[in-house]
Amino acid sequence: MKISRIARITAIGAVAALALAGCAANENSTPAGSEKPSSGPALSGNLVGGGATSQEVAIAAWTKAFQTANGDVTVDYDPQGSGAGRDSFAAGAYNFAGSDRAFKTDELSSMEFKGCEADSPIVEIPAYISPIAVIFNLDGIDKLNLDADTLAGIFAGTITKWNDEKIAATNPDVTLPDLAINAVHRADKSGTTGNFTDYLSAAAGSVWTHGSVEEWPIQSGEAAQGTSGVVQAVEGGKGTIGYADASRAGKLGTVSVKVGDKFVPYSPEAAAAIVDHSPLEERSGKADLAVKLDRTSTEAGVYPVVLVSYLIGCEKYADPAKAALVKGFFTEAISAEGQKAAAEAAGSAPISDTIRTKAQAAIDLIVTK
């Protein structure tokens, strides 16, 4: 059985647990809304996908469980980035894509999806939710409270000292150093950057005037390659600040962001809550569950600096054999045990039962005959 190269990074203990969970889940039916439905006859064939690096570890977990339940299936996923994943899926090179954003409506109207039947809408389901942590490195300080305007000023380069009055105003009990701020951003095109700048643009548009973009738009601070590069840069220099998937925050200081009149630290629960409190975009396809994240929500307990990554497929495939594989794999991914496995392996936020119900209804529209 061939295993995608991402599976190699899955911890041995997690792999064993996933294998047991995959076997147990296929032995008995379970209550609606809590576990994945019975998968039916075992599947066979090769499923090829690619895209978001954010989902890499989660997809390794889902791959293990899916291949355990279907011994004649192989899943190959190339984590080459969200944009490349979307493009390769549209070109028919991938059976599914992982993407840190849904296709835009103008893209859907102008693109031909060669792996789908000509009249097929696409399926887009939010399968991976992760808080983005704002991380920093200051001696003796491990927590800070910052509002959106202050964060925007730091990353726009207009707030340049850690003892700036705007930082001090929300941290009255913290002794802030007279030290230059070095704001670290991604050097590469990144879904994490896209989601972070989307937050800055929505919540602090008068300060962050550069829009919601996947490539850093200004000459400021320090550029670092990939999530690992950002974390290493912040770890390596005093006075640094950056943004990264929360699972990589480690022992660095972290920021609680202002929501309403409260400061909210990142957590899987708060990240999932903002998705539940956000509406779906108006799309023509019933299986297109693009979330319009409410970055300015004042709901209690939500964390708006969040990344929602999608699994993307076709309602109708030109090759029906691929449809059954995609349907089964997507069902594994959104199941309660699939989400738990991803959370344990990648530190993501399990989707809620509300999102799971909507996602399963979308997956059920995939035509397998």
PLY file of the C-alpha trace (Angstrom):
ply
format ascii 1.0
element vertex 369
property float x
property float y
property float z
element edge 368
property int vertex1
property int vertex2
end_header
0.00 0.00 0.00
1.56 3.27 -1.06
1.29 6.16 1.36
1.54 9.82 0.39
4.76 11.50 1.41
2.94 13.59 3.98
2.01 10.47 5.91
5.64 10.10 6.85
5.38 13.03 9.21
2.54 11.53 11.24
3.62 10.43 14.70
3.81 6.67 15.27
1.45 6.84 18.21
-1.11 8.85 16.27
-0.89 6.42 13.38
-1.70 3.48 15.64
-4.62 5.31 17.19
-5.94 6.29 13.80
-5.77 2.76 12.50
-7.79 1.50 15.46
-10.29 4.34 15.11
-10.66 3.67 11.38
-11.39 -0.02 11.96
-13.82 0.59 14.81
-15.70 3.25 12.87
-16.47 0.80 10.09
-17.77 -1.97 12.33
-20.90 -0.30 13.67
-23.25 2.48 12.75
-23.23 5.47 15.10
-25.60 8.28 16.11
-26.35 10.80 13.38
-24.26 13.94 13.53
-21.55 12.45 15.76
-19.66 9.94 13.61
-19.23 9.24 9.93
-21.96 7.15 8.30
-21.33 3.59 7.22
-18.92 3.67 4.28
-20.48 0.71 2.48
-18.36 -1.61 0.34
-14.60 -1.19 0.48
-13.19 1.11 -2.19
-10.18 0.71 -4.44
-8.05 2.94 -6.63
-5.73 5.93 -6.43
-6.91 9.34 -5.21
-4.69 12.30 -6.04
-4.91 15.75 -4.45
-2.77 18.68 -3.49
-2.70 22.24 -2.27
-2.65 23.86 1.15
0.29 23.16 3.41
-1.90 24.00 6.40
-3.82 20.75 5.91
-0.74 18.60 5.39
-0.67 16.90 8.79
-4.46 16.60 8.97
-4.61 14.97 5.54
-1.93 12.53 6.64
-4.21 11.54 9.52
-7.27 11.21 7.29
-5.24 9.26 4.74
-4.14 6.73 7.34
-7.66 6.09 8.55
-9.13 5.99 5.03
-6.49 3.58 3.73
-6.88 1.39 6.81
-10.60 1.06 6.13
-10.02 0.58 2.38
-6.93 -1.53 1.90
-6.93 -1.22 -1.90
-6.92 2.59 -1.88
-3.91 4.91 -2.05
-4.12 8.65 -1.42
-1.39 10.98 -2.65
-1.42 14.63 -1.55
1.15 17.19 -2.67
1.30 20.18 -0.28
2.44 22.70 -2.86
0.27 25.59 -1.67
-3.34 26.67 -1.94
-3.10 28.57 -5.21
-1.24 25.78 -6.98
-3.73 23.27 -5.59
-6.71 25.18 -6.94
-5.06 25.61 -10.34
-4.11 21.92 -10.59
-7.60 20.82 -9.58
-9.15 23.09 -12.21
-6.77 21.68 -14.81
-7.86 18.13 -13.96
-4.46 17.11 -12.56
-5.93 16.58 -9.08
-9.10 14.76 -8.06
-9.44 17.15 -5.11
-7.72 20.21 -3.74
-6.96 21.60 -0.30
-7.17 25.38 -0.17
-6.96 28.05 2.52
-9.71 29.91 0.74
-12.69 28.99 -1.40
-12.77 29.83 -5.09
-13.94 33.39 -5.67
-17.24 33.81 -7.50
-15.56 35.46 -10.50
-13.13 32.52 -10.69
-16.02 30.06 -10.73
-17.67 31.89 -13.60
-14.51 32.07 -15.70
-12.77 28.74 -15.03
-13.25 25.33 -16.61
-12.88 22.40 -14.24
-11.55 19.69 -16.52
-11.87 16.81 -14.04
-15.58 17.51 -13.59
-18.41 16.86 -16.01
-19.17 19.95 -18.05
-22.34 20.85 -16.14
-21.01 20.01 -12.67
-20.89 22.51 -9.80
-17.99 22.13 -7.41
-18.02 20.97 -3.81
-16.24 23.18 -1.25
-16.39 22.15 2.40
-14.67 23.78 5.39
-12.79 20.78 6.78
-9.86 22.32 8.63
-10.08 25.23 11.07
-7.02 26.63 12.79
-6.42 29.75 14.87
-3.57 31.94 13.67
-1.42 32.92 16.64
0.30 36.28 16.82
3.63 35.31 18.38
6.35 37.51 19.88
9.68 37.35 21.71
10.18 39.69 24.65
12.13 38.93 27.83
9.83 38.30 30.77
6.59 38.84 28.85
4.50 35.92 27.62
1.07 37.53 27.08
-0.07 40.80 25.54
-3.47 42.31 24.79
-3.71 44.13 21.46
-6.61 45.61 19.54
-6.92 45.37 15.76
-5.70 48.91 15.06
-2.55 48.37 17.11
-1.80 45.05 15.42
-2.33 46.67 12.05
0.00 49.52 12.96
2.73 47.11 14.05
2.62 45.11 10.81
2.15 48.20 8.63
5.31 49.65 10.16
3.72 52.71 11.77
4.18 51.46 15.35
7.88 50.83 15.75
8.65 50.61 19.50
7.38 48.11 22.06
6.73 50.86 24.61
4.51 52.78 22.18
1.57 54.36 23.98
-0.94 52.35 21.95
0.56 49.06 23.14
0.88 50.39 26.68
-2.77 51.47 26.73
-4.05 47.88 26.53
-1.31 46.45 28.76
-1.19 48.76 31.80
0.29 46.11 34.10
3.14 45.16 31.74
6.56 46.85 31.79
7.26 47.28 28.10
10.86 47.70 26.89
12.18 50.63 24.92
13.01 48.26 22.08
12.48 48.35 18.33
9.76 46.10 16.91
10.80 43.68 14.19
7.62 42.42 12.52
8.17 39.14 10.66
5.96 38.17 7.70
5.87 35.35 5.17
8.13 35.74 2.15
6.12 33.23 0.11
2.54 33.38 -1.15
0.55 32.05 1.77
-2.99 31.26 2.83
-1.94 32.17 6.37
-0.93 35.62 5.14
-4.21 35.87 3.23
-6.26 35.16 6.34
-4.13 37.38 8.58
-4.34 40.36 6.23
-8.05 39.69 5.74
-8.47 40.17 9.49
-6.36 43.35 9.48
-8.24 44.75 6.49
-11.69 43.99 7.93
-11.05 44.94 11.55
-8.58 47.82 11.07
-9.07 49.03 7.52
-8.19 52.64 8.32
-4.73 51.52 9.49
-4.09 48.48 7.29
-4.86 49.90 3.85
-3.23 47.15 1.80
-6.19 44.80 1.48
-6.63 41.06 1.95
-3.71 39.51 0.09
-1.77 36.23 0.04
1.55 37.92 -0.77
2.97 40.48 1.66
2.24 43.82 -0.02
4.73 46.25 1.51
8.42 46.64 2.26
8.43 46.32 6.02
9.92 44.20 8.77
11.55 40.86 8.02
10.50 38.26 5.46
10.78 34.54 6.23
10.04 31.49 4.14
7.11 29.36 5.28
5.64 28.88 8.72
8.86 27.34 10.00
10.85 30.35 8.82
8.55 32.81 10.60
8.70 30.84 13.85
12.48 30.54 13.67
12.86 34.26 12.99
10.68 35.16 15.98
12.50 32.67 18.21
15.86 33.98 17.08
15.51 37.68 17.86
14.36 39.77 20.81
11.68 42.29 19.93
10.28 40.19 17.10
6.61 39.55 16.35
4.99 37.39 13.68
1.97 35.27 12.81
1.76 31.50 12.37
-0.50 28.51 12.69
-1.24 28.29 16.41
0.08 24.73 16.64
3.56 26.20 16.07
3.46 28.86 18.79
5.46 26.72 21.22
6.85 28.69 24.16
6.75 32.06 22.42
4.65 34.90 23.78
1.16 35.16 22.31
-1.37 37.94 21.78
-5.00 38.05 22.91
-7.00 40.10 20.38
-9.80 42.48 21.24
-13.31 41.22 20.47
-16.01 43.61 21.59
-14.83 44.80 25.01
-12.87 41.63 25.84
-9.44 40.32 24.91
-9.64 36.75 23.62
-6.66 34.36 23.46
-6.51 31.86 20.63
-7.98 28.42 21.22
-9.49 25.68 19.05
-12.90 26.35 20.60
-12.79 30.09 19.91
-11.60 29.46 16.34
-14.48 27.05 15.67
-16.93 29.51 17.25
-16.16 32.29 14.76
-16.98 29.91 11.90
-20.33 29.01 13.49
-21.12 32.71 13.96
-20.26 33.56 10.34
-22.68 33.22 7.41
-22.12 31.23 4.25
-21.49 33.19 1.09
-24.28 33.25 -1.48
-23.25 30.65 -4.04
-25.15 28.98 -6.87
-24.03 25.46 -5.98
-25.76 23.72 -3.06
-22.50 21.94 -2.18
-20.43 25.14 -2.15
-20.06 26.01 1.54
-17.76 29.02 1.34
-17.77 30.77 4.71
-17.88 34.56 4.87
-15.84 34.97 8.04
-17.10 37.76 10.29
-13.72 39.18 11.29
-15.42 42.04 13.19
-17.74 39.87 15.28
-18.37 40.97 18.86
-19.81 37.60 19.91
-18.45 36.39 23.23
-15.69 33.80 23.02
-14.87 34.01 19.30
-11.32 34.38 17.95
-11.40 36.15 14.56
-7.78 35.62 13.46
-8.52 32.21 12.03
-7.75 30.14 8.96
-10.48 28.05 7.35
-9.16 25.56 4.84
-11.37 23.74 2.36
-11.54 20.39 0.64
-12.64 20.97 -2.95
-14.07 18.46 -5.41
-16.74 17.99 -8.09
-20.40 17.10 -7.72
-20.07 15.09 -10.94
-16.74 13.65 -12.03
-15.76 12.86 -15.59
-14.42 9.61 -14.11
-17.13 8.19 -11.78
-14.58 5.93 -10.08
-12.91 9.03 -8.63
-16.23 10.29 -7.31
-16.60 7.36 -4.90
-13.05 7.86 -3.61
-13.51 11.59 -3.08
-16.87 11.07 -1.40
-15.40 8.50 0.98
-12.29 10.54 1.76
-14.23 13.75 2.40
-16.61 11.86 4.68
-13.63 10.54 6.64
-12.20 14.04 6.95
-15.30 15.69 8.43
-16.31 12.80 10.67
-16.03 13.30 14.42
-13.15 10.83 14.63
-11.45 12.37 11.59
-11.64 15.83 13.12
-10.39 14.48 16.45
-7.43 12.83 14.74
-6.58 16.07 12.93
-6.84 18.03 16.18
-4.49 15.63 17.96
-1.97 15.57 15.11
-2.14 19.17 13.92
-3.68 21.20 16.76
-6.63 22.24 14.59
-10.13 23.08 15.81
-12.69 20.33 15.17
-15.64 21.57 13.15
-18.92 21.81 15.02
-21.82 19.41 14.57
-23.64 22.25 12.77
-20.89 22.57 10.17
-20.54 18.78 9.96
-24.22 18.36 9.12
-24.00 20.95 6.33
-20.75 19.46 5.05
-22.12 15.92 4.96
-25.18 17.13 3.03
-22.79 18.72 0.50
-20.70 15.54 0.23
-23.85 13.48 -0.31
-24.43 15.45 -3.52
-21.35 13.88 -5.11
-22.68 11.52 -7.77
-21.04 8.08 -7.69
-23.07 6.25 -10.39
0 1
1 2
2 3
3 4
4 5
5 6
6 7
7 8
8 9
9 10
10 11
11 12
12 13
13 14
14 15
15 16
16 17
17 18
18 19
19 20
20 21
21 22
22 23
23 24
24 25
25 26
26 27
27 28
28 29
29 30
30 31
31 32
32 33
33 34
34 35
35 36
36 37
37 38
38 39
39 40
40 41
41 42
42 43
43 44
44 45
45 46
46 47
47 48
48 49
49 50
50 51
51 52
52 53
53 54
54 55
55 56
56 57
57 58
58 59
59 60
60 61
61 62
62 63
63 64
64 65
65 66
66 67
67 68
68 69
69 70
70 71
71 72
72 73
73 74
74 75
75 76
76 77
77 78
78 79
79 80
80 81
81 82
82 83
83 84
84 85
85 86
86 87
87 88
88 89
89 90
90 91
91 92
92 93
93 94
94 95
95 96
96 97
97 98
98 99
99 100
100 101
101 102
102 103
103 104
104 105
105 106
106 107
107 108
108 109
109 110
110 111
111 112
112 113
113 114
114 115
115 116
116 117
117 118
118 119
119 120
120 121
121 122
122 123
123 124
124 125
125 126
126 127
127 128
128 129
129 130
130 131
131 132
132 133
133 134
134 135
135 136
136 137
137 138
138 139
139 140
140 141
141 142
142 143
143 144
144 145
145 146
146 147
147 148
148 149
149 150
150 151
151 152
152 153
153 154
154 155
155 156
156 157
157 158
158 159
159 160
160 161
161 162
162 163
163 164
164 165
165 166
166 167
167 168
168 169
169 170
170 171
171 172
172 173
173 174
174 175
175 176
176 177
177 178
178 179
179 180
180 181
181 182
182 183
183 184
184 185
185 186
186 187
187 188
188 189
189 190
190 191
191 192
192 193
193 194
194 195
195 196
196 197
197 198
198 199
199 200
200 201
201 202
202 203
203 204
204 205
205 206
206 207
207 208
208 209
209 210
210 211
211 212
212 213
213 214
214 215
215 216
216 217
217 218
218 219
219 220
220 221
221 222
222 223
223 224
224 225
225 226
226 227
227 228
228 229
229 230
230 231
231 232
232 233
233 234
234 235
235 236
236 237
237 238
238 239
239 240
240 241
241 242
242 243
243 244
244 245
245 246
246 247
247 248
248 249
249 250
250 251
251 252
252 253
253 254
254 255
255 256
256 257
257 258
258 259
259 260
260 261
261 262
262 263
263 264
264 265
265 266
266 267
267 268
268 269
269 270
270 271
271 272
272 273
273 274
274 275
275 276
276 277
277 278
278 279
279 280
280 281
281 282
282 283
283 284
284 285
285 286
286 287
287 288
288 289
289 290
290 291
291 292
292 293
293 294
294 295
295 296
296 297
297 298
298 299
299 300
300 301
301 302
302 303
303 304
304 305
305 306
306 307
307 308
308 309
309 310
310 311
311 312
312 313
313 314
314 315
315 316
316 317
317 318
318 319
319 320
320 321
321 322
322 323
323 324
324 325
325 326
326 327
327 328
328 329
329 330
330 331
331 332
332 333
333 334
334 335
335 336
336 337
337 338
338 339
339 340
340 341
341 342
342 343
343 344
344 345
345 346
346 347
347 348
348 349
349 350
350 351
351 352
352 353
353 354
354 355
355 356
356 357
357 358
358 359
359 360
360 361
361 362
362 363
363 364
364 365
365 366
366 367
367 368
